């Protein structure tokens, strides 16, 4: 019986124009999404290579200058041109290092929040500057979002499932073959299960085979735990939508009613529930306005600037051994004060920022708890986490930049305060964030 039902279903599907369109269009959509994702990852990797090369070139050039100075072949005319000066190597003329969030193996499958959140940034002694490859991209394209495999899987594949599954039984009644089916020594529910299983296998096979072939073509590796888990998620997600189709067919309604009802569930799961969850999170845990945070920043900066002399006097009193009083160059006290002010501002901003971050963290926690109400939301979130493009991971960039800046600060500032200039051999000790 199973063989006969599968054989009949295959002949029936082959005669369907919608099925032929699915066979042609779905692999093309998957291939195009993977092509764009692969190009996006290549751009990120090229950015890492080029910026790392620029950093290496900058410090190697400074090292060669310092070697020439040490050998008496060159003289330093101004302090900000001295390649031994800790300030020059940590703050000026292209100094600094970049911190990167390296693309994960599944990064090509989901662009996630990369269109609005940075994935790398530049760190100097006094600044942390988040950067994005698409910072100059058309704003309309950023509003629309990234076309990726996650979009095809979460948004488009359910529509293909509905096209293949909305009339699995209703078409039998409308074509006049219902009485013939009921005369068979097999229950209608079992026939429906076989029909659903066959179409499920066809669509899952098409999606997974297309994914594997295009991934192989573009050099995207799926031979790891996350890649195998992705196959399982695809099977479960497509199975969920086919089960929904089977449920509608059991109600014995017309094909038109099934199609409209399934389209309504598509809108419910992909648009209405996410919007309601977002509205609920925003209303329960409102985030202070950006303008308020900017005002707070300016107030802190102005307050610390007014305390400049007091901060300086207090620090000198507590650390007299680390301040050079005699024969100090002109720039020394100026930059000594600037660094103290900058450190005080950063410390107070970190304290004030927490009250702005807490509502956002509560929103994220609430959305995470409610996400299972919408399977598409859960699948989207799962794929973004595995691809490393979710908002939570991208927001760790700020933490990693601050952590490296502290390491940068601890290396250069004590040397500056003691006016201990670097030698060419000490260039190898300059901190590096790595990858």
C-alpha positions as CSV (number, residue, x, y, z in Angstrom):
1,X,0.0,0.0,0.0
2,X,2.8,2.4,0.9
3,X,4.4,1.9,-2.5
4,X,1.1,2.5,-4.3
5,X,0.4,5.7,-2.4
6,X,3.9,7.0,-3.0
7,X,3.7,6.1,-6.7
8,X,0.4,7.9,-7.1
9,X,1.6,10.9,-5.2
10,X,4.7,11.2,-7.5
11,X,2.6,11.0,-10.6
12,X,0.2,13.6,-9.2
13,X,3.0,16.0,-8.2
14,X,4.8,15.7,-11.5
15,X,1.6,16.9,-13.3
16,X,1.4,20.0,-11.0
17,X,2.8,23.2,-12.3
18,X,3.3,24.5,-8.8
19,X,5.5,21.5,-8.0
20,X,7.6,22.1,-11.1
21,X,8.0,25.7,-10.1
22,X,9.1,24.6,-6.6
23,X,11.7,22.2,-8.1
24,X,13.2,25.0,-10.1
25,X,12.8,28.0,-7.8
26,X,13.7,26.7,-4.4
27,X,17.2,25.4,-5.3
28,X,17.9,28.8,-7.0
29,X,16.8,30.7,-4.0
30,X,18.9,28.6,-1.7
31,X,21.9,28.9,-4.0
32,X,21.5,32.7,-4.3
33,X,21.3,33.1,-0.6
34,X,24.4,31.0,0.0
35,X,26.3,32.9,-2.7
36,X,25.4,36.2,-1.0
37,X,26.3,34.8,2.4
38,X,29.6,33.4,1.1
39,X,30.5,36.8,-0.4
40,X,29.6,38.5,2.9
41,X,31.9,36.1,4.8
42,X,34.7,36.6,2.3
43,X,34.4,40.4,2.7
44,X,34.7,40.0,6.5
45,X,37.8,37.7,6.1
46,X,39.3,40.1,3.6
47,X,38.7,43.0,6.0
48,X,40.5,41.1,8.8
49,X,43.5,40.3,6.6
50,X,43.8,43.8,5.2
51,X,43.5,45.5,8.6
52,X,45.9,43.1,10.3
53,X,48.4,43.7,7.5
54,X,48.1,47.4,7.9
55,X,48.7,47.1,11.6
56,X,51.8,44.9,11.0
57,X,53.1,47.4,8.4
58,X,52.6,50.4,10.7
59,X,54.5,48.9,13.6
60,X,57.2,47.4,11.4
61,X,57.8,50.8,9.8
62,X,58.0,52.3,13.3
63,X,60.4,49.6,14.4
64,X,62.7,50.3,11.4
65,X,62.6,54.0,12.2
66,X,63.6,53.3,15.7
67,X,66.4,51.0,14.7
68,X,67.7,53.8,12.5
69,X,67.5,56.2,15.4
70,X,69.3,53.8,17.8
71,X,72.1,53.4,15.3
72,X,72.5,57.2,14.9
73,X,71.3,57.2,11.3
74,X,68.2,59.3,12.0
75,X,67.1,62.1,14.4
76,X,63.8,62.8,16.0
77,X,62.6,66.3,15.3
78,X,59.3,66.4,17.2
79,X,58.0,64.3,20.1
80,X,54.9,63.0,18.2
81,X,57.3,61.6,15.5
82,X,59.4,59.6,18.0
83,X,58.8,55.8,17.4
84,X,60.0,55.1,20.9
85,X,57.4,57.3,22.6
86,X,54.6,55.2,24.2
87,X,52.0,57.9,23.2
88,X,53.0,57.7,19.6
89,X,52.7,53.9,19.5
90,X,49.4,53.8,21.3
91,X,47.5,56.8,20.2
92,X,48.8,58.8,17.2
93,X,49.3,58.4,13.4
94,X,47.5,55.2,12.8
95,X,48.5,53.5,16.0
96,X,46.2,51.0,17.7
97,X,44.9,47.5,17.0
98,X,41.6,46.1,15.7
99,X,39.4,43.6,17.6
100,X,37.4,41.2,15.4
101,X,34.6,38.8,15.9
102,X,35.8,36.1,13.6
103,X,33.1,34.5,11.3
104,X,31.8,31.1,12.5
105,X,31.5,28.1,10.2
106,X,27.8,28.8,9.6
107,X,28.2,32.5,9.2
108,X,27.3,32.4,5.5
109,X,23.9,31.0,6.3
110,X,22.6,33.9,8.4
111,X,23.4,37.5,8.2
112,X,21.6,38.1,11.5
113,X,22.2,41.5,12.9
114,X,25.3,42.3,10.9
115,X,23.3,45.0,8.9
116,X,23.0,47.1,12.1
117,X,25.6,45.9,14.6
118,X,29.4,46.0,14.1
119,X,31.6,42.9,14.0
120,X,35.0,44.6,14.5
121,X,36.4,47.8,15.9
122,X,39.6,49.8,16.4
123,X,41.2,50.3,19.8
124,X,43.6,53.0,20.8
125,X,44.7,54.4,24.1
126,X,41.8,56.7,24.5
127,X,39.1,55.4,22.0
128,X,37.2,52.3,21.1
129,X,35.6,52.7,17.6
130,X,33.1,50.1,16.4
131,X,33.2,49.7,12.6
132,X,31.1,48.0,10.0
133,X,31.9,47.0,6.4
134,X,28.5,48.2,5.3
135,X,28.5,51.5,7.1
136,X,28.0,53.4,3.8
137,X,25.4,51.0,2.4
138,X,22.1,52.2,1.1
139,X,19.9,52.8,4.1
140,X,16.9,51.2,2.3
141,X,18.9,48.0,2.0
142,X,19.7,48.1,5.7
143,X,15.9,48.6,6.5
144,X,14.9,45.6,4.3
145,X,17.6,43.4,5.8
146,X,19.9,40.7,4.5
147,X,18.8,38.1,2.0
148,X,20.3,34.9,3.4
149,X,19.5,31.2,3.9
150,X,17.9,31.9,7.2
151,X,15.3,34.1,5.4
152,X,14.7,31.4,2.8
153,X,14.3,28.7,5.5
154,X,12.2,30.7,8.0
155,X,10.0,32.8,5.7
156,X,9.9,31.2,2.2
157,X,10.0,27.5,2.7
158,X,6.7,27.5,4.8
159,X,5.0,29.0,1.7
160,X,6.4,26.1,-0.4
161,X,5.1,23.7,2.2
162,X,1.6,25.3,2.1
163,X,1.6,25.0,-1.7
164,X,2.4,21.3,-1.5
165,X,0.3,20.4,1.4
166,X,-2.9,22.6,1.6
167,X,-5.0,20.2,-0.5
168,X,-3.7,16.7,0.3
169,X,-7.2,15.5,1.0
170,X,-9.5,18.3,0.0
171,X,-8.4,17.9,-3.6
172,X,-9.6,14.3,-3.5
173,X,-13.1,15.4,-2.7
174,X,-13.0,18.2,-5.3
175,X,-11.7,15.9,-8.0
176,X,-14.3,13.2,-7.2
177,X,-11.9,10.5,-6.0
178,X,-12.9,10.7,-2.4
179,X,-15.3,7.8,-2.6
180,X,-12.6,5.7,-4.2
181,X,-10.2,6.4,-1.3
182,X,-12.8,5.5,1.3
183,X,-13.4,2.2,-0.4
184,X,-9.8,1.1,0.2
185,X,-9.0,-1.1,3.2
186,X,-6.9,1.7,4.7
187,X,-8.1,4.5,7.0
188,X,-8.2,8.0,5.7
189,X,-5.9,9.1,8.4
190,X,-3.3,6.6,7.4
191,X,-3.6,7.7,3.7
192,X,-3.1,11.3,4.8
193,X,-0.1,10.3,6.9
194,X,1.5,8.6,3.9
195,X,0.7,11.5,1.6
196,X,2.2,14.0,4.1
197,X,5.3,11.8,4.6
198,X,5.9,11.5,0.9
199,X,5.7,15.3,0.3
200,X,7.7,15.9,3.4
201,X,10.5,13.7,2.2
202,X,10.4,15.3,-1.3
203,X,10.7,18.9,0.0
204,X,13.2,18.0,2.8
205,X,15.3,16.1,0.3
206,X,15.1,19.0,-2.1
207,X,16.1,21.6,0.5
208,X,18.9,19.5,2.1
209,X,20.3,18.3,-1.2
210,X,20.3,21.9,-2.6
211,X,22.0,23.1,0.7
212,X,24.7,20.5,0.5
213,X,25.4,20.9,-3.2
214,X,25.6,24.7,-3.1
215,X,27.6,24.6,0.2
216,X,30.1,22.3,-1.5
217,X,30.3,24.6,-4.5
218,X,30.9,27.7,-2.4
219,X,33.3,26.0,0.0
220,X,30.9,26.3,3.0
221,X,31.7,23.4,5.4
222,X,28.7,21.6,7.1
223,X,30.8,18.7,8.3
224,X,30.6,19.6,12.0
225,X,28.2,19.4,14.9
226,X,26.4,22.6,14.0
227,X,26.1,21.5,10.4
228,X,24.5,18.2,11.4
229,X,22.2,19.9,13.9
230,X,21.1,22.3,11.1
231,X,19.9,19.3,9.1
232,X,17.8,18.2,12.1
233,X,16.4,21.7,12.5
234,X,15.4,21.8,8.9
235,X,13.6,18.5,9.1
236,X,11.7,19.5,12.3
237,X,10.7,22.9,10.9
238,X,9.4,21.6,7.6
239,X,7.7,18.8,9.5
240,X,6.0,21.3,11.7
241,X,4.4,23.1,8.7
242,X,3.4,19.8,7.0
243,X,1.7,18.7,10.3
244,X,-0.2,22.0,10.3
245,X,-1.2,21.3,6.7
246,X,-2.4,17.8,7.7
247,X,-4.4,19.2,10.6
248,X,-6.3,21.5,8.2
249,X,-7.0,18.6,5.8
250,X,-8.5,16.6,8.7
251,X,-11.2,19.3,9.1
252,X,-12.7,18.3,5.7
253,X,-12.8,21.9,4.5
254,X,-12.3,23.1,0.9
255,X,-8.9,23.7,-0.6
256,X,-9.5,27.4,-0.6
257,X,-10.3,27.5,3.1
258,X,-7.2,25.4,3.8
259,X,-5.0,27.8,1.8
260,X,-6.4,30.9,3.5
261,X,-6.2,29.3,7.0
262,X,-2.6,28.2,6.5
263,X,-1.6,31.6,5.1
264,X,-3.2,33.1,8.3
265,X,-1.0,30.9,10.5
266,X,2.0,31.9,8.4
267,X,1.1,35.6,9.2
268,X,0.5,34.7,12.8
269,X,3.8,32.9,13.4
270,X,6.0,35.2,11.3
271,X,4.5,38.6,11.8
272,X,1.9,38.9,14.6
273,X,3.4,36.9,17.4
274,X,6.9,38.4,17.0
275,X,5.3,41.9,16.9
276,X,3.3,41.2,20.0
277,X,6.3,39.9,21.8
278,X,8.3,42.9,20.8
279,X,5.6,45.3,22.0
280,X,5.2,43.4,25.3
281,X,8.9,43.5,26.0
282,X,9.1,47.2,25.1
283,X,6.1,48.2,27.2
284,X,7.2,46.1,30.3
285,X,10.9,47.2,30.1
286,X,11.1,50.5,28.3
287,X,14.7,51.6,27.4
288,X,15.7,55.2,28.1
289,X,16.0,57.3,25.0
290,X,19.3,57.6,23.2
291,X,19.1,61.4,23.6
292,X,19.0,60.9,27.4
293,X,22.1,58.8,27.3
294,X,24.0,61.3,25.2
295,X,23.0,64.1,27.7
296,X,24.2,61.9,30.5
297,X,27.5,61.4,28.7
298,X,28.0,65.1,28.2
299,X,27.2,65.8,31.8
300,X,29.8,63.3,33.0
301,X,32.4,64.6,30.7
302,X,31.8,68.3,31.8
303,X,31.8,67.3,35.5
304,X,35.1,65.4,35.1
305,X,36.7,68.3,33.1
306,X,35.9,70.7,35.9
307,X,37.6,68.4,38.3
308,X,40.7,68.2,36.2
309,X,43.0,69.9,38.7
310,X,41.6,68.0,41.7
311,X,42.0,64.7,39.9
312,X,45.6,65.5,39.1
313,X,46.5,66.7,42.6
314,X,44.9,63.6,44.1
315,X,46.7,61.2,41.8
316,X,50.1,62.9,42.4
317,X,49.5,62.7,46.2
318,X,48.7,59.0,46.0
319,X,51.4,58.0,43.4
320,X,54.3,60.5,43.7
321,X,56.8,57.9,42.5
322,X,55.1,57.6,39.1
323,X,55.2,61.3,38.1
324,X,58.4,62.7,36.6
325,X,59.0,66.3,37.9
326,X,62.4,67.1,36.5
327,X,63.3,67.5,32.9
328,X,59.9,66.4,31.7
329,X,59.1,67.3,28.1
330,X,56.3,69.9,27.4
331,X,53.8,67.3,26.3
332,X,54.2,65.2,29.4
333,X,51.9,67.0,31.9
334,X,49.3,67.9,29.3
335,X,48.9,64.3,28.3
336,X,49.2,63.1,31.9
337,X,46.1,65.2,32.7
338,X,44.3,64.1,29.6
339,X,44.7,60.4,30.4
340,X,43.6,60.9,34.0
341,X,40.5,62.7,32.8
342,X,39.8,60.1,30.2
343,X,40.1,57.3,32.7
344,X,37.8,59.0,35.2
345,X,35.2,59.6,32.4
346,X,35.3,55.9,31.3
347,X,34.9,54.7,34.9
348,X,31.9,57.0,35.5
349,X,30.3,56.2,32.2
350,X,30.6,52.5,32.9
351,X,28.6,53.0,36.2
352,X,26.0,55.2,34.5
353,X,25.6,52.9,31.5
354,X,24.4,50.0,33.6
355,X,21.0,51.7,34.3
356,X,20.6,52.1,30.5
357,X,21.6,48.5,29.8
358,X,19.4,46.8,32.4
359,X,16.1,47.4,30.6
360,X,17.5,46.1,27.3
361,X,18.8,43.0,29.1
362,X,15.4,42.4,30.6
363,X,13.8,42.8,27.2
364,X,16.2,40.2,25.8
365,X,15.4,37.8,28.6
366,X,11.7,38.1,28.1
367,X,11.9,37.7,24.4
368,X,14.0,34.5,24.9
369,X,11.4,33.1,27.2
370,X,8.5,33.8,24.8
371,X,10.3,32.9,21.6
372,X,9.0,29.2,21.6
373,X,5.5,30.6,21.0
374,X,6.6,31.1,17.4
375,X,8.6,28.3,15.8
376,X,9.9,30.6,13.1
377,X,11.3,32.9,15.7
378,X,13.0,30.0,17.5
379,X,14.5,28.7,14.2
380,X,15.7,32.2,13.3
381,X,17.3,32.7,16.7
382,X,18.9,29.2,16.7
383,X,20.5,29.8,13.3
384,X,21.8,33.2,14.2
385,X,23.4,31.9,17.3
386,X,25.1,29.1,15.4
387,X,26.2,31.5,12.7
388,X,27.5,33.9,15.4
389,X,25.5,36.8,14.0
390,X,23.0,37.2,16.8
391,X,22.7,40.5,18.6
392,X,24.0,39.0,21.9
393,X,27.3,37.9,20.4
394,X,27.8,41.0,18.3
395,X,27.3,43.1,21.4
396,X,30.1,41.3,23.1
397,X,32.4,43.2,20.7
398,X,32.2,46.2,23.0
399,X,33.2,44.1,26.0
400,X,36.1,42.6,24.1
401,X,37.3,46.0,22.9
402,X,37.2,47.4,26.4
403,X,39.1,44.4,27.7
404,X,41.8,44.8,25.1
405,X,41.9,48.6,25.7
406,X,42.6,47.9,29.3
407,X,45.5,45.6,28.3
408,X,46.7,48.3,25.9
409,X,46.5,50.9,28.6
410,X,48.3,48.7,31.2
411,X,51.2,48.2,28.7
412,X,51.7,51.8,27.5
413,X,50.5,54.2,30.3
414,X,52.9,53.1,33.0
415,X,55.8,53.5,30.6
416,X,54.5,57.0,29.6
417,X,54.1,58.1,33.2
418,X,57.7,57.0,34.0
419,X,58.9,58.4,30.6
420,X,60.3,55.0,29.7
421,X,60.5,55.0,26.0
422,X,60.5,51.7,24.1
423,X,63.4,50.0,22.4
424,X,63.1,48.3,19.0
425,X,63.4,44.9,20.8
426,X,60.4,45.7,23.0
427,X,58.1,46.0,20.0
428,X,57.5,42.3,20.2
429,X,55.9,42.9,23.6
430,X,53.2,45.2,22.3
431,X,49.8,43.5,23.0
432,X,47.8,41.9,20.2
433,X,44.1,40.9,20.5
434,X,44.6,38.0,18.1
435,X,41.6,36.3,16.4
